[in-house]
């Protein structure tokens, strides 16, 4: 096996990405908590023509800016496909491609041409990156903008051009339109921290710090101005700007975690390459010519980890913006890691093989468990890939040259991820989607009638039922909606339904069902029935 080509062309990355995520995109339905919401809100945007203010069940939805939802509708229009499992994921897919391309170019610029492919393959096979680009969420799209902005800023330091800095700050503006202020804070802060950590502070003395943030803020300001001018609903702007930013950062909306949360989180989410992190760090630190690269990457990663550690609200996906720097760090040390030239490198190789053997035998054994909620055979392709890969890596360690251990490990992991998307995820669809409710609603509820959702948002239920949802929050609202509709479906969380007061009986036939870990009850009512 030979080493990969020095520079991955865009079409190389496109082909790899299509092979990696194609099976998942085509076969996995939209799941909770985010995908079904994104798909449902995007569909409601198209149906109502509300392009500036997002709506959910006819009420304003201020949790996120609109760029992701605009792009989903754009891809739906361009492809002629309905808003669904493929179109909702295409924005994240192309953002992932941009991230891979920028990561490879930065690795080439900083660590030489031979580090470009290793960095891209490391990122592709890092769990958190693979997972987030596979799921339709704002974080994958945000990663594309932030990594693109960082690459342009670093590139401009070597070959100055006004268009590079202007495009970099425009990417940050698009990041704000994707997920709020972090679209500006993360790339600008990571860029400055990387330069400072590497002793490159003079490169920061540029006028771009005066006009760049204004350019970035001009994009979301234009959208907000248009939303206000066209009559944004009362309370929308305040919730968007204050509630979803300051309140969320303070932890008032949940996700409260301790300061050290990201230490174990990163160790798990950047697998399998966290096994090689100590060895890769030593490789760069021991080489005076590459020590500055380690400092630069450490500043990038450290700023993002520290910034989000200071916030009360924490989620593992918040530090996704550091994953490209991590991939460059690992990719720059691939030859030494693969050769097992010292103890920590040999430990990393051994740990990788053990992980594959344990995963392989575990998945094959789990496939025979009688209480497994999915068909056991769907786990076998992944288990066989892991076992075959572990055996191939063990054999690779017996060869002295060429040192291709890391390349082989990445290819094995790519095959395992692709198998999960193509075989395991589709088998989980019935567990994660409300199939029974969707079938009943589509058979017996006219398309112009709403699905009544009691005391919940229920985007997953409305999306898969292909009906508009109507949120009703009190018994009085529910009975009023039933009298207006005369016949239809109302859905409750099971605990809420079980606690319904006997003094106010609900009309109709009830049926319990599950979706994911949640238990629901649907009530099919007909007030005109004899």
C-alpha positions in Angstrom: 0.0 0.0 0.0 1.4 3.4 -1.0 1.0 6.7 0.7 -1.8 8.9 -0.4 -1.3 11.7 -3.0 0.2 14.9 -1.5 -2.7 17.1 -2.2 -6.4 16.1 -2.2 -8.3 17.7 -5.1 -11.8 18.9 -4.4 -13.3 16.0 -6.4 -11.3 13.5 -4.3 -12.9 15.0 -1.2 -16.3 15.0 -2.9 -16.1 11.4 -3.8 -14.9 10.3 -0.3 -17.6 12.3 1.4 -20.3 10.9 -0.9 -19.2 7.4 -0.2 -19.0 8.1 3.5 -22.4 9.8 4.0 -24.3 8.8 0.9 -25.9 5.7 2.4 -26.9 7.5 5.6 -28.3 10.5 3.7 -30.4 8.3 1.4 -31.6 5.7 3.9 -31.9 7.4 7.3 -35.0 9.4 8.2 -35.0 12.7 10.0 -34.6 12.1 13.7 -35.0 14.1 16.9 -34.0 16.3 18.5 -32.8 18.7 15.7 -33.3 17.1 12.3 -37.1 16.8 12.3 -37.4 20.3 13.7 -35.1 21.7 11.0 -37.0 19.9 8.3 -40.4 20.9 9.7 -39.6 24.6 10.1 -38.1 24.7 6.6 -41.2 23.2 5.2 -43.4 25.6 7.0 -41.2 28.5 5.7 -41.9 27.3 2.1 -45.6 26.8 2.7 -46.3 30.1 4.3 -43.7 32.2 2.4 -42.3 33.6 5.8 -38.7 34.0 4.7 -37.5 36.5 7.2 -39.0 35.2 10.5 -39.0 31.5 11.2 -42.3 29.9 12.3 -43.3 26.7 13.9 -46.9 25.7 14.0 -47.8 29.2 12.9 -46.0 30.8 15.8 -42.6 32.6 15.5 -39.5 30.5 16.2 -36.6 32.6 17.5 -34.2 29.8 18.5 -31.9 30.2 15.4 -31.2 32.6 12.6 -32.6 31.6 9.2 -29.6 30.8 6.9 -29.8 27.0 7.3 -33.5 27.1 6.5 -33.0 29.3 3.5 -30.3 26.9 2.1 -32.5 23.9 2.6 -35.3 25.6 0.6 -32.7 26.6 -2.0 -31.5 23.0 -2.4 -35.1 21.8 -2.5 -35.8 24.2 -5.3 -32.5 23.4 -7.2 -32.9 19.7 -7.0 -36.7 19.5 -7.4 -36.8 17.3 -4.4 -39.2 17.9 -1.4 -37.8 19.0 1.9 -36.7 15.7 3.5 -33.9 13.5 4.4 -31.6 14.5 1.5 -32.3 18.2 1.1 -32.0 19.0 4.8 -28.5 17.5 4.9 -27.0 19.1 1.7 -26.1 22.4 3.4 -24.1 20.5 6.0 -22.6 18.2 3.4 -21.1 21.1 1.4 -20.0 22.8 4.6 -18.2 19.6 5.5 -16.5 19.6 2.1 -15.4 23.2 2.6 -14.0 22.2 6.0 -12.1 19.3 4.6 -10.7 21.4 1.8 -9.6 24.2 4.1 -8.1 21.7 6.6 -6.0 20.0 3.9 -4.8 23.4 2.6 -3.8 24.6 6.0 -2.0 21.3 6.7 -0.1 21.6 3.4 0.8 25.3 4.2 2.0 24.6 7.7 3.3 21.0 7.7 4.2 20.3 4.1 2.3 18.7 1.2 2.5 15.2 2.6 0.4 16.3 5.6 -2.6 17.4 3.5 -4.2 14.0 2.9 -3.5 12.8 6.5 -5.2 15.8 8.0 -8.2 15.4 5.7 -8.5 11.6 6.5 -8.1 12.3 10.2 -10.9 14.8 10.2 -13.2 12.5 8.1 -12.7 9.7 10.6 -13.0 11.8 13.8 -16.3 10.8 15.4 -17.7 14.2 16.1 -17.1 15.5 12.6 -18.5 12.4 10.9 -21.6 12.5 13.2 -22.4 16.2 12.8 -22.0 16.4 9.0 -24.2 13.4 8.8 -27.0 15.1 10.8 -28.9 18.2 9.6 -28.0 20.7 12.3 -26.7 24.2 12.3 -23.4 23.2 13.8 -22.1 21.5 10.6 -22.9 24.5 8.5 -21.3 26.8 11.1 -18.1 24.7 11.0 -17.8 25.3 7.3 -18.0 29.1 7.7 -15.7 29.3 10.7 -13.0 27.0 9.1 -13.3 28.8 5.8 -12.8 32.2 7.6 -9.8 30.9 9.5 -8.1 29.5 6.4 -8.6 32.8 4.6 -7.1 34.8 7.4 -4.1 32.5 7.7 -3.7 32.5 3.9 -3.8 36.3 3.8 -0.9 36.5 6.3 1.3 34.7 3.8 -0.1 36.2 0.6 -1.9 39.4 1.5 -4.9 40.4 -0.6 -7.9 42.5 0.3 -10.4 40.0 -1.1 -9.2 37.3 1.2 -9.8 39.3 4.4 -13.1 40.6 3.1 -14.3 37.1 2.2 -13.1 35.8 5.6 -15.2 38.4 7.5 -18.1 37.7 5.2 -17.9 34.0 6.2 -18.1 35.1 9.8 -21.2 37.1 8.9 -22.7 34.0 7.4 -21.7 32.1 10.5 -23.7 34.6 12.6 -26.7 34.1 10.2 -26.3 30.4 11.0 -26.0 30.2 14.7 -25.5 33.7 16.2 -22.5 35.5 17.6 -20.3 32.4 17.9 -20.0 32.7 14.1 -17.8 35.7 14.7 -16.3 35.0 18.1 -15.0 31.5 17.3 -13.0 32.2 14.2 -11.8 35.7 15.2 -10.8 34.5 18.6 -9.2 31.2 17.4 -7.2 33.1 14.8 -5.8 35.7 17.3 -5.1 33.0 19.9 -3.2 30.8 17.4 -1.0 33.7 16.3 -0.3 34.8 19.9 0.4 31.3 21.1 2.9 30.8 18.2 4.7 34.1 18.9 3.3 35.7 15.8 1.6 38.7 17.3 3.0 41.1 14.7 0.8 39.4 12.1 -2.3 40.6 14.0 -1.4 44.3 13.4 -3.9 44.9 10.6 -6.7 47.3 9.9 -9.0 44.4 9.3 -9.8 44.5 13.0 -11.5 47.9 12.5 -13.6 47.2 9.4 -13.8 43.4 9.4 -16.3 43.0 12.3 -18.5 45.7 10.8 -18.6 43.8 7.5 -19.4 40.6 9.3 -22.2 42.3 11.4 -23.6 43.9 8.3 -25.1 40.6 7.0 -27.1 39.7 10.1 -28.0 43.4 10.6 -29.5 43.6 7.1 -31.6 40.5 7.9 -32.7 41.9 11.3 -33.5 45.3 9.7 -35.7 43.7 7.1 -37.4 41.5 9.7 -38.2 44.6 11.8 -39.3 46.7 8.8 -41.7 44.0 7.6 -43.3 43.7 11.1 -41.5 41.0 13.1 -43.9 39.6 15.8 -43.7 41.2 19.2 -41.1 39.6 21.4 -39.3 37.9 18.5 -36.2 40.2 18.3 -35.8 40.2 22.1 -35.9 36.4 22.4 -33.6 36.0 19.4 -31.0 38.5 20.5 -31.2 38.1 24.3 -32.9 34.9 25.2 -31.1 32.7 22.7 -27.7 34.2 23.4 -27.2 35.8 26.8 -29.7 33.5 28.6 -28.4 30.4 26.8 -24.8 31.3 27.7 -25.8 31.8 31.3 -27.4 28.3 31.3 -30.9 29.4 31.8 -32.1 27.3 28.9 -30.4 24.1 30.1 -27.3 22.1 29.3 -25.7 23.0 32.5 -22.3 21.3 32.9 -19.2 21.8 35.1 -16.1 23.7 33.9 -14.2 20.6 33.1 -16.9 19.1 30.9 -14.9 19.3 27.7 -12.0 17.2 28.9 -13.9 13.9 28.9 -16.2 15.1 26.1 -13.3 15.8 23.7 -11.6 12.6 24.6 -14.7 10.6 23.6 -15.9 12.7 20.7 -12.5 12.9 18.9 -12.1 9.2 18.9 -10.3 7.2 17.6 -7.5 9.7 17.1 -7.5 10.9 20.7 -5.6 7.6 21.3 -2.8 9.1 19.2 -2.9 12.7 20.7 -0.1 12.3 23.3 2.2 10.7 20.7 1.4 13.3 18.1 2.0 16.1 20.5 5.4 14.7 21.5 6.4 14.3 17.8 5.8 18.0 17.1 7.2 19.2 20.4 10.5 17.3 20.0 11.0 18.7 16.5 12.1 22.4 16.8 11.0 23.0 13.2 7.5 22.0 14.0 7.2 23.2 17.6 5.7 26.5 16.4 3.0 24.6 14.5 2.1 22.8 17.8 1.8 26.2 19.5 -0.4 27.6 16.8 -2.7 24.6 16.8 -2.7 24.6 20.6 -3.8 28.3 20.6 -6.6 27.5 18.1 -7.9 24.5 20.1 -7.3 26.1 23.5 -9.3 29.3 22.7 -12.4 27.3 21.7 -12.2 24.9 24.6 -11.6 27.7 27.1 -14.2 30.0 25.7 -17.0 27.4 25.9 -15.8 26.1 29.2 -16.4 29.6 30.7 -20.1 29.4 29.7 -22.5 27.7 32.0 -24.3 26.0 29.1 -22.2 23.4 27.4 -22.7 20.8 24.7 -20.1 18.6 23.0 -20.9 20.0 19.6 -19.9 23.6 20.7 -16.2 22.7 20.3 -16.5 21.3 16.9 -14.7 24.3 15.5 -11.5 22.9 17.1 -11.7 19.6 15.2 -9.8 20.8 12.1 -6.8 22.0 14.2 -6.8 18.6 16.0 -6.8 16.9 12.6 -3.9 18.9 11.4 -2.0 18.1 14.6 -2.5 14.3 14.1 -2.0 14.5 10.3 1.4 16.3 10.7 2.7 13.4 12.8 1.4 10.5 10.7 4.8 9.1 9.6 6.1 8.9 13.1 2.8 7.5 14.4 2.6 4.9 11.7 6.2 3.8 12.2 5.8 3.3 15.9 9.2 5.0 16.4 8.8 5.5 20.2 6.8 4.2 23.1 3.8 6.5 23.0 3.4 5.9 19.2 3.5 2.1 19.8 0.9 2.5 22.5 -1.3 4.5 20.1 -1.0 1.7 17.5 -1.8 -1.0 20.0 -4.8 0.9 21.5 -6.2 1.4 18.0 -6.0 -2.3 17.3 -7.5 -3.2 20.6 -10.4 -0.8 20.0 -11.1 -2.4 16.6 -11.0 -5.9 18.0 -13.2 -5.1 21.0 -15.7 -3.2 18.8 -15.7 -6.0 16.2 -16.3 -8.9 18.6 -18.8 -6.8 20.6 -20.9 -5.9 17.6 -20.9 -9.5 16.3 -21.9 -10.8 19.7 -24.6 -8.1 20.1 -26.1 -9.2 16.8 -27.1 -12.5 18.5 -28.7 -10.9 21.5 -32.3 -11.9 21.5 -33.6 -8.6 23.0 -31.8 -6.4 20.5 -34.4 -3.9 19.2 -33.1 -4.1 15.7 -32.2 -7.0 13.4 -28.9 -8.3 14.6 -27.5 -8.9 11.1 -27.4 -5.1 10.5 -24.5 -4.9 13.0 -22.5 -7.6 11.3 -21.0 -5.5 8.4 -19.6 -3.0 10.9 -18.3 -5.8 13.2 -16.7 -7.6 10.3 -15.0 -4.4 9.0 -13.7 -3.7 12.5 -12.3 -7.2 12.9 -10.8 -7.3 9.4 -9.3 -3.9 10.0 -7.8 -4.9 13.4 -6.2 -8.0 11.8 -4.9 -5.9 8.9 -3.4 -3.4 11.3 -1.8 -6.1 13.3 -0.2 -7.5 10.2 0.9 -4.0 9.2 2.9 -3.7 12.4 4.9 -6.7 11.3 6.1 -4.7 8.2 9.1 -2.4 8.7 8.5 -0.3 5.6 6.5 1.5 4.3 5.0 3.0 7.5 1.3 3.0 6.4 -0.4 2.1 9.7 -2.3 5.4 10.0 -3.4 5.4 6.4 -4.8 1.8 6.8 -6.4 2.8 10.1 -8.2 5.7 8.5 -9.5 3.6 5.7 -10.7 1.0 8.1 -12.5 3.6 10.1 -14.0 5.2 7.0 -15.4 1.8 6.0 -16.9 1.2 9.5 -18.5 4.7 9.5 -20.0 4.1 6.0 -21.3 0.7 7.1 -23.0 2.3 10.1 -24.7 4.9 7.9 -25.8 2.3 5.2 -26.9 -0.6 7.5 -27.3 0.3 11.1 -29.0 3.7 10.9 -31.7 2.5 8.5 -32.5 -0.3 10.9 -33.0 2.2 13.7 -35.5 4.2 11.7 -38.6 2.5 13.0 -37.4 3.1 16.6 -36.7 6.8 16.0 -39.7 7.8 13.9 -43.5 7.7 14.7 -44.4 5.3 11.9 -47.7 4.1 13.3 -49.0 7.6 13.9 -47.8 8.8 10.5 -49.6 6.0 8.7 -52.8 6.6 10.6 -52.8 10.3 10.1 -52.0 10.2 6.4 -54.7 7.6 5.8 -57.5 9.3 7.9 -56.7 13.0 8.3 -57.2 15.3 5.3 -54.1 17.2 4.3 -55.6 20.6 5.2 -56.4 19.5 8.8 -53.9 20.1 11.6 -52.4 17.6 13.9 -53.2 18.8 17.5 -50.2 18.6 19.8 -51.0 19.0 23.4 -48.4 20.7 25.7 -45.4 19.9 23.4 -43.8 21.1 20.2 -43.9 17.7 18.5 -42.1 18.7 15.3 -41.1 15.1 14.8 -44.7 14.0 14.9 -46.0 16.7 12.5 -43.1 16.3 10.1 -43.4 12.5 9.6 -47.2 12.7 9.5 -46.8 15.3 6.7 -49.4 17.6 8.4 -49.2 21.0 9.9 -49.0 20.9 13.7 -51.1 23.1 16.0 -49.7 23.5 19.5 -52.4 23.6 22.2 -51.3 24.3 25.7 -54.4 24.1 27.9 -57.4 21.8 28.2 -59.6 24.8 27.1 -57.5 25.3 24.0 -57.6 21.6 23.2 -61.4 21.3 23.5 -61.9 24.5 21.5 -59.7 23.1 18.7 -61.6 19.8 18.8 -64.9 21.6 18.5 -63.6 23.6 15.5 -62.1 20.6 13.7 -64.9 18.2 14.7 -62.7 15.2 13.7 -59.0 14.6 13.7 -56.0 13.5 15.8 -54.6 14.9 19.1 -51.3 13.7 20.5 -50.1 13.7 24.1 -47.0 12.5 26.0 -48.1 9.4 27.8 -47.5 10.8 31.3 -49.6 13.8 30.5 -52.4 11.7 29.1 -52.4 9.3 32.1 -52.7 12.3 34.4 -55.7 13.8 32.6 -58.4 14.7 35.1 -61.4 12.3 35.0 -63.7 15.3 35.4 -62.9 16.4 31.8 -63.1 13.1 29.7 -61.5 13.1 26.3 -63.6 11.9 23.4 -62.4 9.3 21.0 -60.2 6.2 20.7 -56.7 6.3 22.2 -53.7 4.4 21.2 -50.2 4.3 22.7 -47.0 4.5 20.6 -43.3 5.2 21.0 -40.8 7.2 19.1 -37.2 7.1 20.3 -37.2 7.1 24.1 -40.5 8.9 24.4 -43.9 7.3 24.9 -47.0 9.0 23.4 -50.7 8.5 23.1 -52.7 9.6 20.1 -56.4 10.3 20.4 -58.5 10.0 17.2 -61.7 11.9 17.8 -64.9 12.4 15.8 -67.4 14.7 17.5 -70.1 14.0 14.9 -70.0 10.3 15.3 -73.2 8.8 16.8 
